[in-house]
Amino acid sequence: MSAFRDYKKELMAAARNERIRLALSRAIKSYRANTDKALKKFPHTVKMAEEVREIKEKAIGEMAKLAEQASAAIEENKGNAYIAQTAADALNIIAELVGSNKLIVKGKSMTGEEIGLRQHLEEKGNDVYETDLGEFILQKLGGKPMHITSPAIHVPREDVAQLFARITEAELTSDVEELVATARKLLRDKFCQADIGISGANVVASDTGTLFLIENEGNIRLATGFPPVHIALVGMEKLVPTLNDAYKTTEVTWRYANYTVPSYVSLVSGPSKTGDIEKVTTYGVHGPKEFHVIFLDDGRTELAKHPILRQALYCLRCGGCLYECPTFAVTAGHFGDKYFAGIGAIWAAMISQDVEKAASIAYTCLTCGRCKVRCPVKIDVPETIIELRKLIAQGDKKD
């Protein structure tokens, strides 16, 4: 019961936190305006989202097969692929690839957050830099992400200014452009000096083994392009059958993530190569010499068997549902675990196997359905929450 009490205290403290309320109110207003603008300009996206729902429904039932197919394609492209059955397996594979005393630049990854990747590599004696601006802020604050796409959404600009002033020992205002420029200076050299770059992936095309990475900051391109080694950790739910499926899924993801079009979409299928000298293909040119992809199961194939809860695996990680959630609006990611809001209860129960945390989240969810209305693939979170509550009450979900 202590877990419930701790969760309640954390949630109530967040609800009374005026800084969170200030930051979220700004972000929600901006998100809604940007998303409405993007969907109005590209109305076909709404219909395409229905196609993507069908793509995901089919792919989730074939994850193990798609992972094998993608792995074969990556190996054919001179990369290296691994299928990790558990979080421990994934951590061990990556730790073995990395070793110790390395400088690592890391892109934002919810799957990495799920298994505590950065902390694990730091414990092995490595120097790891989060390069997404929000993740970098949280790393320096010693906090945790509070949103899928905007991890530092709960931190107002005034607090960022104080943090950066402390790091740089310089006078800084709360002007956002000045703060972004400061982060650029702090991180720029790390990309060039890094031994290893780590990323996740938004979508993976199984037929070609191609990773799709959506971003605006440019940090993922630098983290996956400059270092000699690129390691990608990907949850198996990100797999879709074909390159065309991946294009559609990617476009729907960024539109519902509030971007008319992102600044960058990177497609990575293997290590850098050239055929410019007598058409002899040679690997390791200006980009990475090594490319490693770890596909993580960790309960996903088991979750896919449940007729209702499997919907959690359809999630595109656009983050739109969070901006519509009344509880999230006043608590940020304190309403959740590694994954946030109502859908986070399913991940806590089925992936993290933390039933106390799952129950806490499930009974905080209002089941109002606003998340489903915004969701591009119409995940019925209220239905999944009611099903999870039933399983917990019946004792079918136990630690």
Long-range contacts (C-beta under 8 A, 24 or more apart in sequence): 3-356, 3-357, 3-360, 4-356, 4-359, 4-360, 7-357, 7-360, 8-360, 10-334, 11-331, 11-334, 11-335, 11-364, 13-334, 14-330, 14-331, 14-332, 14-334, 14-335, 15-330, 15-331, 19-154, 19-155, 19-156, 19-159, 20-154, 20-330, 20-331, 20-332, 21-330, 22-156, 23-153, 23-154, 23-155, 23-156, 23-332, 24-153, 24-154, 24-328, 24-329, 24-330, 24-332, 25-329, 26-156, 27-150, 27-153, 27-323, 28-323, 28-329, 30-258, 31-258, 31-320, 31-323, 32-323, 34-258, 34-259, 34-260, 35-255, 35-256, 35-258, 35-320, 37-260, 38-255, 38-258, 38-259, 38-260, 39-255, 41-260, 42-255, 42-260, 45-251, 45-252, 45-255, 45-256, 45-376, 48-248, 48-251, 48-252, 49-252, 49-256, 49-376, 49-377, 51-248, 52-248, 52-249, 52-252, 52-316, 52-376, 52-377, 53-314, 53-376, 53-377, 53-378, 55-240, 55-241, 55-245, 55-248, 55-249, 56-240, 56-249, 56-313, 56-314, 56-316, 56-377, 57-314, 58-241, 59-239, 59-240, 59-241, 59-245, 60-237, 60-304, 60-310, 60-313, 60-314, 61-304, 62-241, 63-236, 63-237, 63-239, 63-297, 63-300, 63-301, 63-304, 64-236, 64-297, 64-301, 66-206, 66-236, 66-239, 66-240, 66-241, 67-206, 67-236, 67-239, 67-295, 67-297, 69-206, 69-207, 70-204, 70-205, 70-206, 70-209, 70-239, 70-293, 70-295, 71-209, 71-293, 71-295, 72-209, 73-206, 73-207, 73-208, 73-209, 73-210, 73-269, 74-209, 74-269, 74-270, 74-291, 74-293, 76-209, 77-209, 77-269, 77-270, 77-291, 78-270, 78-271, 78-273, 78-283, 78-291, 79-209, 79-269, 79-270, 79-271, 79-291, 79-292, 79-293, 80-290, 80-291, 80-292, 80-293, 81-209, 81-292, 81-293, 81-294, 81-295, 82-292, 82-293, 82-294, 82-295, 83-294, 83-295, 83-297, 84-294, 84-295, 84-296, 84-297, 84-298, 85-297, 85-298, 86-297, 86-298, 87-114, 87-115, 87-296, 87-298, 90-115, 90-117, 90-233, 90-294, 90-296, 90-298, 91-115, 91-116, 91-117, 91-120, 93-294, 94-120, 94-121, 94-198, 94-231, 94-233, 94-294, 95-120, 95-121, 95-124, 97-196, 97-229, 97-231, 97-292, 98-124, 98-126, 98-196, 98-231, 99-124, 100-124, 100-125, 100-126, 101-125, 101-126, 102-126, 102-127, 102-195, 102-196, 103-127, 103-129, 103-190, 103-193, 103-194, 103-195, 103-196, 104-128, 104-129, 104-194, 104-195, 104-196, 104-197, 104-198, 105-129, 105-131, 105-187, 105-190, 105-191, 105-194, 105-196, 105-197, 105-198, 105-219, 105-222, 105-223, 105-226, 105-227, 106-130, 106-131, 106-135, 106-197, 106-198, 106-199, 106-223, 107-131, 107-132, 107-197, 107-198, 107-199, 107-200, 107-213, 107-215, 107-219, 107-220, 107-223, 107-224, 108-132, 108-134, 108-135, 108-151, 108-200, 108-220, 109-198, 109-199, 109-200, 109-233, 110-145, 110-148, 110-200, 110-235, 110-317, 110-338, 110-339, 111-200, 111-233, 111-234, 111-235, 111-296, 112-198, 112-200, 112-233, 113-144, 113-145, 113-338, 114-235, 114-298, 114-338, 114-339, 114-347, 114-351, 114-352, 115-233, 115-296, 115-298, 117-198, 117-233, 129-187, 129-190, 129-194, 131-187, 131-190, 131-191, 131-217, 131-219, 131-220, 131-222, 131-223, 132-217, 132-219, 133-180, 133-183, 133-217, 133-219, 136-183, 136-186, 136-187, 137-163, 137-183, 140-167, 144-333, 145-333, 146-332, 146-333, 146-334, 146-340, 147-319, 147-322, 147-332, 147-333, 147-340, 148-317, 148-318, 148-319, 148-322, 148-339, 148-340, 149-257, 149-317, 149-318, 149-319, 150-319, 153-332, 154-332, 154-333, 187-219, 191-219, 191-222, 191-223, 191-226, 191-227, 192-226, 194-223, 194-226, 194-227, 195-227, 195-228, 195-229, 196-227, 196-228, 196-229, 196-230, 196-231, 197-222, 197-223, 197-224, 197-225, 197-226, 197-227, 197-229, 197-230, 197-231, 197-288, 198-223, 198-230, 198-231, 198-232, 198-233, 199-223, 199-224, 199-230, 199-231, 199-232, 199-233, 200-232, 200-233, 200-234, 201-232, 201-234, 201-238, 202-238, 202-249, 202-250, 202-253, 202-316, 202-317, 203-238, 203-240, 203-246, 203-249, 203-250, 203-253, 204-234, 204-238, 204-239, 204-240, 204-246, 205-240, 205-241, 205-242, 205-243, 205-245, 205-246, 206-239, 206-240, 206-241, 206-242, 207-241, 207-242, 207-243, 208-243, 208-269, 209-269, 209-270, 209-293, 210-243, 210-246, 210-267, 210-268, 210-269, 211-266, 211-267, 211-268, 211-269, 211-293, 212-246, 212-247, 212-249, 212-250, 212-265, 212-266, 212-267, 213-264, 213-265, 213-266, 213-267, 213-268, 214-250, 214-253, 214-254, 214-257, 214-262, 214-264, 214-265, 215-262, 215-263, 215-264, 215-265, 215-266, 216-259, 216-262, 216-263, 216-264, 217-263, 218-263, 218-264, 220-264, 220-266, 221-264, 221-266, 224-266, 224-268, 224-287, 224-288, 225-286, 225-287, 225-288, 227-288, 228-284, 228-288, 228-289, 228-290, 229-288, 229-289, 229-290, 229-292, 230-268, 230-271, 230-287, 230-288, 230-290, 230-291, 230-292, 231-292, 231-293, 231-294, 232-268, 232-291, 232-292, 232-293, 232-294, 233-294, 233-296, 234-293, 234-294, 234-295, 234-296, 235-295, 235-296, 235-298, 235-300, 236-295, 236-296, 236-297, 236-300, 236-301, 237-300, 237-313, 237-314, 237-315, 239-295, 249-316, 252-316, 252-318, 252-376, 252-377, 253-316, 253-317, 253-318, 253-376, 254-318, 255-376, 256-316, 256-318, 256-320, 256-374, 256-375, 256-376, 257-318, 257-319, 257-320, 258-320, 298-351, 299-350, 299-351, 299-353, 300-351, 302-350, 303-346, 303-350, 303-351, 306-350, 308-383, 308-384, 308-387, 309-346, 309-350, 309-384, 309-387, 309-388, 311-379, 311-380, 311-381, 311-383, 311-384, 312-343, 312-346, 312-347, 312-350, 312-379, 312-384, 314-377, 314-379, 315-343, 315-377, 315-379, 316-376, 316-377, 318-376, 320-374, 320-375, 320-376, 321-370, 321-371, 321-372, 321-374, 321-375, 321-379, 321-381, 322-371, 323-374, 324-370, 324-371, 324-373, 324-374, 325-370, 325-371, 326-366, 326-368, 326-370, 327-364, 327-365, 327-366, 335-361, 335-364, 336-361, 337-361, 341-365, 341-371, 341-381, 342-367, 342-371, 342-381, 342-382, 342-384, 342-385, 343-371, 343-379, 343-381, 343-384, 345-384, 345-385, 345-388, 346-384, 346-388, 349-388, 349-391, 349-392, 349-397, 353-399, 354-399, 355-392, 355-397, 355-398, 355-399, 356-399, 358-388, 358-392, 358-397, 359-389, 359-392, 362-388, 362-389, 362-392, 363-389
